[in-house]
């Protein structure tokens, strides 16, 4: 029905990576419970003080879930340059700059 992968990068930051729930099982709390379990696993490793996610800006459903679960600090922002045609049709203003996504 899905999977979740935990990555330990650096001395004190863990990443919840590759979280996925099959469409047939979504909206049943599976992702939320999986994240809670992952948080407990990470807490059991001494020295880890924070957890991060990578998420594409278009994935509003995931962003809403993570925000609801307390993930409300921006940390690393990945910027990208398309080498050819840029088909990204949405624009977000952040710190006085416009970014396409």
Legacy VTK file of the C-alpha trace (Angstrom):
# vtk DataFile Version 3.0
C-alpha trace
ASCII
DATASET POLYDATA
POINTS 101 float
0.000 0.000 0.000
3.009 2.311 0.262
6.435 2.951 1.663
8.574 5.460 3.563
12.340 5.743 3.641
14.400 7.482 6.346
17.758 8.976 5.399
20.306 10.113 7.943
22.325 13.005 6.526
24.846 14.737 8.690
25.187 14.630 12.435
21.758 15.804 13.562
19.293 15.982 10.635
17.232 13.057 9.359
15.162 13.143 6.175
11.887 11.408 5.511
12.339 10.458 1.894
10.263 8.705 -0.709
7.009 8.625 1.226
4.257 7.178 -0.919
0.767 5.803 -0.334
-1.089 4.070 -3.174
-4.053 6.131 -4.384
-6.494 3.400 -3.306
-5.354 3.787 0.318
-5.054 7.564 0.612
-7.094 9.707 3.004
-7.128 6.944 5.615
-4.378 8.354 7.855
-1.694 5.963 6.614
0.803 8.685 5.680
0.205 10.490 8.975
0.734 7.302 11.007
3.809 6.416 8.940
5.318 9.834 9.617
4.614 9.513 13.349
6.323 6.096 13.409
9.301 7.487 11.440
9.581 10.381 13.910
9.766 7.915 16.814
12.414 5.857 15.033
14.463 8.996 14.375
14.106 10.155 17.990
15.521 6.788 19.104
18.817 7.617 17.354
20.876 9.813 19.684
21.796 13.251 18.431
19.082 13.760 15.820
17.342 17.050 16.525
15.340 17.726 13.368
13.553 16.079 10.461
13.248 17.399 6.903
11.261 16.558 3.779
11.994 17.295 0.142
8.766 18.188 -1.639
8.019 19.762 -4.992
6.010 22.999 -4.727
3.221 21.630 -6.954
2.499 18.843 -4.469
0.050 20.916 -2.434
-1.520 17.813 -0.857
1.808 16.747 0.633
2.663 20.296 1.705
-0.659 20.602 3.533
-0.075 17.278 5.321
3.466 18.146 6.380
2.370 21.591 7.566
-0.504 20.062 9.557
2.017 17.750 11.236
4.208 20.669 12.345
6.683 20.933 9.479
6.487 24.714 9.189
10.149 25.812 9.017
11.767 26.454 5.650
15.274 25.088 5.611
16.874 24.330 2.275
15.448 25.688 -0.953
16.448 23.956 -4.161
16.622 26.276 -7.149
16.595 24.894 -10.657
17.410 26.188 -14.104
15.823 24.576 -17.144
18.410 24.255 -19.884
15.820 24.284 -22.642
12.107 25.139 -22.669
10.600 26.013 -19.273
7.010 24.762 -19.099
6.431 25.664 -15.471
3.269 27.744 -15.440
2.927 28.734 -11.789
4.728 31.602 -10.078
5.355 32.084 -6.367
6.865 35.160 -4.769
9.397 34.487 -2.055
11.555 37.128 -0.401
10.794 39.667 -3.125
11.673 37.326 -6.002
9.481 35.369 -8.408
10.073 31.661 -8.905
8.357 29.417 -11.446
7.182 25.948 -10.532
LINES 1 102
101 0 1 2 3 4 5 6 7 8 9 10 11 12 13 14 15 16 17 18 19 20 21 22 23 24 25 26 27 28 29 30 31 32 33 34 35 36 37 38 39 40 41 42 43 44 45 46 47 48 49 50 51 52 53 54 55 56 57 58 59 60 61 62 63 64 65 66 67 68 69 70 71 72 73 74 75 76 77 78 79 80 81 82 83 84 85 86 87 88 89 90 91 92 93 94 95 96 97 98 99 100
